[in-house]
């Protein structure tokens, strides 16, 4: 035989039991106090009340005793009746309290039912729906508004992910289509010579290098969005000097004036990702510049925070377009990123790396054209904290390496 299953311990059931239990306890206390008051009020009256008797002598004493005994029996009977009636009243109060508690709990928890049903209904294809709870401005409405904000962020995230996948597939498909067309045209040309095939091979190698750079950028973006695997001390000044030493044809072609003020600025992070962040910012400043323009890179420590500032001249940027520049495959105006100006992933990688490090980015357009970007990293932990972590790591037993 199956054991009887207990009812599900829902929040409504628990609230009902709580309401009923509270009413039962207070009802019992009220009845007990009433009973004690009645008890102490009746007993003195019984002994103080005069008993009228006729005659005198032994017969009068007997009559008085019989009268007292009758009053005592009546009081005892009344007490018993009071106890019975009190118990019945308490049971009725408990039942009424349970019913009312069940109704009140259902009314209080009704918004939760709405939230649960909507959350089950909303999926990745219907993230545009909202709870839009109505009612008093209480904790449940605050919960509904919080979930609405969460759904809005999820909708934006899914939309950005879909756009990124579409843009990435387009960027990867374009060079493949160009390579296939180039090969088909060359094969169909009966007059193609060895020199023709050599030129086609060089163009294919250039296209392959372009795809390799794009894939590396996509991998960097994905890895930085996944968070940091390890953290170690990094000097922003050293990373900036390394990035400035990289040869860039655009500097000599545009005749740019490069200025650097790299002061020591320590942070805790991934050295490779920090180097990629600095390199992308300087590459972006050089690539989107004007002839005879300038690029200024500086590092410093402000309030215990390592700060990297990269400023460049260039075309005038509207303030409303600044945030869009940090999205993948975007550039100024309505045009998409082109191969001659990069793939449009530089600033999006910068934002992803900064987010992984808990850093903040402040980008503002310059009045005369160009962009000024400040990246502020969190304060590194004190040396004592780093030392304790290193000691804890040293205490981990090392496994012997295989030969």
CORPEZI-V685093 format. One record per residue. N is the residue number from 1. RES is the residue in three letters. PHI is phi in radians with two decimals (none if undefined). PSI is psi in whole degrees, -180 to 180 (NA if undefined). NEAR is the number of other C-alpha atoms within 8 Angstrom. Layout:
# CORPEZI-V685093
{{N;RES;PHI;PSI;NEAR} {N;RES;PHI;PSI;NEAR}}
This chain:
# CORPEZI-V685093
{{1;UNK;none;138;2} {2;UNK;-1.30;142;3} {3;UNK;-1.29;140;4} {4;UNK;-1.11;133;4} {5;UNK;-1.49;133;4} {6;UNK;-1.28;152;4} {7;UNK;-1.10;150;4} {8;UNK;-1.09;133;4} {9;UNK;-1.42;74;6} {10;UNK;-1.35;167;6} {11;UNK;-1.11;-35;6} {12;UNK;-1.14;-42;10} {13;UNK;-1.13;-42;9} {14;UNK;-1.14;-40;9} {15;UNK;-1.15;-38;11} {16;UNK;-1.10;-46;13} {17;UNK;-1.08;-39;10} {18;UNK;-1.12;-48;8} {19;UNK;-1.05;-48;11} {20;UNK;-1.10;-41;13} {21;UNK;-1.12;-42;9} {22;UNK;-1.10;-45;8} {23;UNK;-1.11;-39;11} {24;UNK;-1.13;-44;12} {25;UNK;-1.12;-48;8} {26;UNK;-1.20;-33;8} {27;UNK;-1.14;-41;10} {28;UNK;-1.11;-41;9} {29;UNK;-1.11;-42;8} {30;UNK;-1.12;-44;8} {31;UNK;-1.17;-38;10} {32;UNK;-1.13;-41;8} {33;UNK;-1.13;-42;8} {34;UNK;-1.10;-41;8} {35;UNK;-1.12;-43;9} {36;UNK;-1.16;-39;8} {37;UNK;-1.10;-44;8} {38;UNK;-1.13;-38;8} {39;UNK;-1.11;-47;9} {40;UNK;-1.28;-20;8} {41;UNK;-1.46;-29;8} {42;UNK;-1.46;-39;9} {43;UNK;-1.09;-48;8} {44;UNK;-1.09;-35;8} {45;UNK;-1.14;-36;8} {46;UNK;-1.10;-42;10} {47;UNK;-1.45;-21;6} {48;UNK;-1.61;-18;6} {49;UNK;-1.30;133;6} {50;UNK;-1.27;148;4} {51;UNK;-1.98;118;6} {52;UNK;-1.37;127;5} {53;UNK;-2.31;157;7} {54;UNK;-1.93;144;5} {55;UNK;1.56;-174;6} {56;UNK;-2.58;168;7} {57;UNK;1.58;-155;6} {58;UNK;-1.06;-36;6} {59;UNK;-1.11;-36;8} {60;UNK;-1.19;-39;11} {61;UNK;-1.12;-42;9} {62;UNK;-1.11;-43;8} {63;UNK;-1.13;-40;9} {64;UNK;-1.15;-41;11} {65;UNK;-1.12;-40;8} {66;UNK;-1.14;-38;8} {67;UNK;-1.15;-44;9} {68;UNK;-1.10;-41;9} {69;UNK;-1.11;-38;8} {70;UNK;-1.15;-40;8} {71;UNK;-1.12;-40;9} {72;UNK;-1.10;-44;9} {73;UNK;-1.09;-40;8} {74;UNK;-1.12;-41;8} {75;UNK;-1.14;-43;9} {76;UNK;-1.05;-42;8} {77;UNK;-1.13;-41;8} {78;UNK;-1.13;-37;8} {79;UNK;-1.10;-45;9} {80;UNK;-1.08;-44;8} {81;UNK;-1.08;-40;8} {82;UNK;-1.11;-41;9} {83;UNK;-1.10;-44;8} {84;UNK;-1.10;-48;8} {85;UNK;-1.15;-35;8} {86;UNK;-1.13;-41;9} {87;UNK;-1.10;-42;8} {88;UNK;-1.11;-44;8} {89;UNK;-1.09;-39;8} {90;UNK;-1.15;-40;12} {91;UNK;-1.11;-42;8} {92;UNK;-1.10;-44;8} {93;UNK;-1.07;-41;11} {94;UNK;-1.12;-43;12} {95;UNK;-1.13;-44;9} {96;UNK;-1.11;-40;8} {97;UNK;-1.11;-39;12} {98;UNK;-1.14;-44;12} {99;UNK;-1.11;-48;9} {100;UNK;-1.13;-39;8} {101;UNK;-1.09;-39;13} {102;UNK;-1.10;-43;12} {103;UNK;-1.17;-44;8} {104;UNK;-1.14;-41;8} {105;UNK;-1.10;-40;11} {106;UNK;-1.09;-40;9} {107;UNK;-1.20;-40;7} {108;UNK;-1.18;-38;7} {109;UNK;-1.56;4;9} {110;UNK;-1.04;-42;8} {111;UNK;-1.05;-33;10} {112;UNK;-1.14;-37;8} {113;UNK;-1.10;-41;8} {114;UNK;-1.10;-43;9} {115;UNK;-1.11;-43;10} {116;UNK;-1.12;-45;8} {117;UNK;-1.12;-42;8} {118;UNK;-1.18;-39;10} {119;UNK;-1.13;-37;8} {120;UNK;-1.21;-32;7} {121;UNK;-1.38;-35;6} {122;UNK;-1.34;131;10} {123;UNK;-2.35;-170;8} {124;UNK;-1.12;-22;7} {125;UNK;-1.63;-7;5} {126;UNK;-2.34;41;7} {127;UNK;-1.29;-6;12} {128;UNK;-1.37;-10;7} {129;UNK;-1.31;152;6} {130;UNK;-2.34;154;8} {131;UNK;-1.24;-47;11} {132;UNK;0.88;56;7} {133;UNK;-1.16;140;8} {134;UNK;-1.89;154;5} {135;UNK;2.32;-170;5} {136;UNK;-1.16;157;5} {137;UNK;-1.43;77;7} {138;UNK;-2.06;-167;6} {139;UNK;-1.15;-35;6} {140;UNK;-1.19;-40;9} {141;UNK;-1.16;-37;13} {142;UNK;-1.09;-39;9} {143;UNK;-1.10;-43;8} {144;UNK;-1.09;-42;12} {145;UNK;-1.16;-36;11} {146;UNK;-1.13;-42;8} {147;UNK;-1.16;-36;9} {148;UNK;-1.08;-42;11} {149;UNK;-1.11;-39;8} {150;UNK;-1.11;-44;8} {151;UNK;-1.09;-37;11} {152;UNK;-1.13;-43;10} {153;UNK;-1.16;-39;8} {154;UNK;-1.13;-40;9} {155;UNK;-1.09;-44;11} {156;UNK;-1.13;-39;8} {157;UNK;-1.17;-45;8} {158;UNK;-1.13;-40;9} {159;UNK;-1.10;-43;8} {160;UNK;-1.13;-37;8} {161;UNK;-1.15;-42;8} {162;UNK;-1.14;-43;8} {163;UNK;-1.12;-40;8} {164;UNK;-1.11;-43;9} {165;UNK;-1.11;-42;8} {166;UNK;-1.14;-43;8} {167;UNK;-1.16;-41;9} {168;UNK;-1.13;-43;8} {169;UNK;-1.12;-37;8} {170;UNK;-1.16;-44;8} {171;UNK;-1.14;-34;8} {172;UNK;-1.39;-31;10} {173;UNK;-1.32;-31;8} {174;UNK;-1.08;-51;8} {175;UNK;-1.15;-33;10} {176;UNK;-1.14;-41;8} {177;UNK;-1.12;-41;8} {178;UNK;-1.12;-42;8} {179;UNK;-1.13;-43;10} {180;UNK;-1.11;-41;8} {181;UNK;-1.12;-41;8} {182;UNK;-1.08;-43;9} {183;UNK;-1.17;-42;9} {184;UNK;-1.12;-42;8} {185;UNK;-1.15;-41;8} {186;UNK;-1.18;-40;11} {187;UNK;-1.16;-36;8} {188;UNK;-1.34;-13;6} {189;UNK;-1.53;112;7} {190;UNK;-1.23;-17;5} {191;UNK;-1.63;11;4} {192;UNK;-1.19;137;10} {193;UNK;-2.02;-178;6} {194;UNK;-1.11;-37;6} {195;UNK;-1.13;-36;7} {196;UNK;-1.12;-46;9} {197;UNK;-1.18;-32;10} {198;UNK;-1.15;-42;8} {199;UNK;-1.14;-39;8} {200;UNK;-1.12;-41;11} {201;UNK;-1.10;-41;8} {202;UNK;-1.11;-40;8} {203;UNK;-1.18;-37;8} {204;UNK;-1.15;-39;9} {205;UNK;-1.11;-40;8} {206;UNK;-1.13;-41;8} {207;UNK;-1.16;-38;10} {208;UNK;-1.14;-39;8} {209;UNK;-1.11;-37;8} {210;UNK;-1.11;-44;8} {211;UNK;-1.11;-38;10} {212;UNK;-1.10;-42;8} {213;UNK;-1.13;-39;8} {214;UNK;-1.14;-44;10} {215;UNK;-1.14;-40;8} {216;UNK;-1.10;-38;8} {217;UNK;-1.14;-42;11} {218;UNK;-1.13;-40;9} {219;UNK;-1.14;-40;8} {220;UNK;-1.10;-42;9} {221;UNK;-1.09;-44;12} {222;UNK;-1.17;-42;8} {223;UNK;-1.19;-38;8} {224;UNK;-1.23;-33;13} {225;UNK;-1.24;-22;10} {226;UNK;-1.38;-5;7} {227;UNK;1.74;177;8} {228;UNK;-1.66;138;10} {229;UNK;-1.54;-38;5} {230;UNK;-2.47;157;6} {231;UNK;-2.31;139;8} {232;UNK;-2.67;163;8} {233;UNK;-1.07;134;9} {234;UNK;-2.32;137;11} {235;UNK;-1.77;118;10} {236;UNK;-1.10;-33;15} {237;UNK;-1.10;-44;13} {238;UNK;-1.14;-41;9} {239;UNK;-1.11;-38;11} {240;UNK;-1.18;-43;15} {241;UNK;-1.10;-39;9} {242;UNK;-1.13;-42;8} {243;UNK;-1.16;-35;11} {244;UNK;-1.28;-22;9} {245;UNK;-1.37;-12;6} {246;UNK;-1.24;127;6} {247;UNK;-1.17;134;5} {248;UNK;-2.27;115;6} {249;UNK;-1.04;-28;6} {250;UNK;-1.14;-25;9} {251;UNK;-1.16;-49;10} {252;UNK;-1.31;-33;8} {253;UNK;-1.16;-40;6} {254;UNK;-1.62;-8;11} {255;UNK;1.14;47;10} {256;UNK;-1.40;150;12} {257;UNK;-1.76;112;9} {258;UNK;-1.73;126;7} {259;UNK;-2.20;137;8} {260;UNK;-2.32;140;7} {261;UNK;-2.42;80;8} {262;UNK;-1.68;104;13} {263;UNK;-1.78;151;9} {264;UNK;-0.96;132;11} {265;UNK;-2.59;103;13} {266;UNK;-1.61;146;11} {267;UNK;-2.61;170;14} {268;UNK;-1.91;121;10} {269;UNK;-3.07;-167;12} {270;UNK;-1.57;118;12} {271;UNK;-1.04;-40;9} {272;UNK;-1.16;-43;6} {273;UNK;-1.21;-39;9} {274;UNK;-1.11;-41;13} {275;UNK;-1.09;-40;11} {276;UNK;-1.13;-39;9} {277;UNK;-1.07;-49;12} {278;UNK;-1.12;-43;11} {279;UNK;-1.10;-42;11} {280;UNK;-1.14;-39;12} {281;UNK;-1.12;-42;12} {282;UNK;-1.24;-39;13} {283;UNK;-1.05;-42;8} {284;UNK;-1.13;-39;10} {285;UNK;-1.16;-35;14} {286;UNK;-1.36;-43;12} {287;UNK;-1.17;-41;8} {288;UNK;-1.79;61;9} {289;UNK;-2.20;-178;14} {290;UNK;-2.14;158;9} {291;UNK;-1.01;133;7} {292;UNK;1.30;14;8} {293;UNK;-1.39;-170;13} {294;UNK;-2.37;155;11} {295;UNK;-2.35;128;15} {296;UNK;-2.21;127;12} {297;UNK;-2.18;132;14} {298;UNK;-2.52;151;13} {299;UNK;-2.29;148;16} {300;UNK;-2.84;172;12} {301;UNK;-2.00;122;12} {302;UNK;-2.24;116;7} {303;UNK;1.07;32;4} {304;UNK;1.46;0;7} {305;UNK;-1.83;135;13} {306;UNK;-1.38;130;16} {307;UNK;-2.19;130;13} {308;UNK;-1.98;128;12} {309;UNK;-2.16;127;12} {310;UNK;-2.23;122;14} {311;UNK;-2.20;138;12} {312;UNK;-2.51;153;14} {313;UNK;-1.43;172;15} {314;UNK;2.75;-165;11} {315;UNK;-1.18;157;9} {316;UNK;-1.23;132;10} {317;UNK;-2.00;132;12} {318;UNK;-1.31;142;7} {319;UNK;-1.01;-31;7} {320;UNK;-1.24;-17;6} {321;UNK;-1.68;-4;9} {322;UNK;-1.13;-47;12} {323;UNK;-1.13;-33;7} {324;UNK;-1.18;-26;9} {325;UNK;-1.14;-21;12} {326;UNK;-1.56;5;10} {327;UNK;-1.63;150;10} {328;UNK;-1.10;142;10} {329;UNK;1.06;36;10} {330;UNK;-2.10;153;13} {331;UNK;-2.61;-178;11} {332;UNK;-1.12;150;8} {333;UNK;1.30;-157;4} {334;UNK;-1.69;1;5} {335;UNK;-1.45;151;7} {336;UNK;-1.48;166;8} {337;UNK;-1.14;141;11} {338;UNK;-1.98;167;8} {339;UNK;-1.19;-29;6} {340;UNK;-1.29;-19;4} {341;UNK;-2.03;26;9} {342;UNK;1.54;179;8} {343;UNK;-1.63;-1;10} {344;UNK;1.38;24;14} {345;UNK;-1.91;-5;13} {346;UNK;-1.05;-54;11} {347;UNK;-1.29;-29;14} {348;UNK;-1.17;-35;13} {349;UNK;-1.18;-39;14} {350;UNK;-1.03;-46;12} {351;UNK;-1.14;-41;10} {352;UNK;-1.13;-42;11} {353;UNK;-1.17;-41;14} {354;UNK;-1.10;-41;14} {355;UNK;-1.11;-40;10} {356;UNK;-1.10;-30;12} {357;UNK;-1.61;1;11} {358;UNK;1.27;21;8} {359;UNK;-1.57;160;11} {360;UNK;-1.97;145;9} {361;UNK;-2.02;129;10} {362;UNK;-2.10;111;7} {363;UNK;-2.02;131;9} {364;UNK;-2.44;139;9} {365;UNK;-1.31;145;13} {366;UNK;-1.49;145;11} {367;UNK;-1.04;-36;6} {368;UNK;-1.55;3;6} {369;UNK;1.95;149;11} {370;UNK;1.78;-171;15} {371;UNK;-2.48;144;14} {372;UNK;-2.10;123;12} {373;UNK;-2.15;128;11} {374;UNK;-2.06;128;11} {375;UNK;-2.01;118;12} {376;UNK;-1.93;120;11} {377;UNK;-1.64;154;13} {378;UNK;-1.14;159;10} {379;UNK;-1.16;136;8} {380;UNK;-1.22;153;9} {381;UNK;-1.13;158;7} {382;UNK;-1.10;155;6} {383;UNK;-0.99;-32;6} {384;UNK;-1.11;-40;6} {385;UNK;-1.14;-40;8} {386;UNK;-1.16;-38;9} {387;UNK;-1.15;-39;8} {388;UNK;-1.16;-34;8} {389;UNK;-1.20;-39;8} {390;UNK;-1.13;-39;8} {391;UNK;-1.13;-41;8} {392;UNK;-1.11;-37;8} {393;UNK;-1.19;-34;7} {394;UNK;-1.21;-27;7} {395;UNK;-1.34;-14;6} {396;UNK;-1.23;129;6} {397;UNK;-1.14;134;5} {398;UNK;-1.58;136;4} {399;UNK;-1.53;139;4} {400;UNK;-1.17;140;4} {401;UNK;-1.34;148;4} {402;UNK;-1.41;140;3} {403;UNK;-1.53;NA;2}}
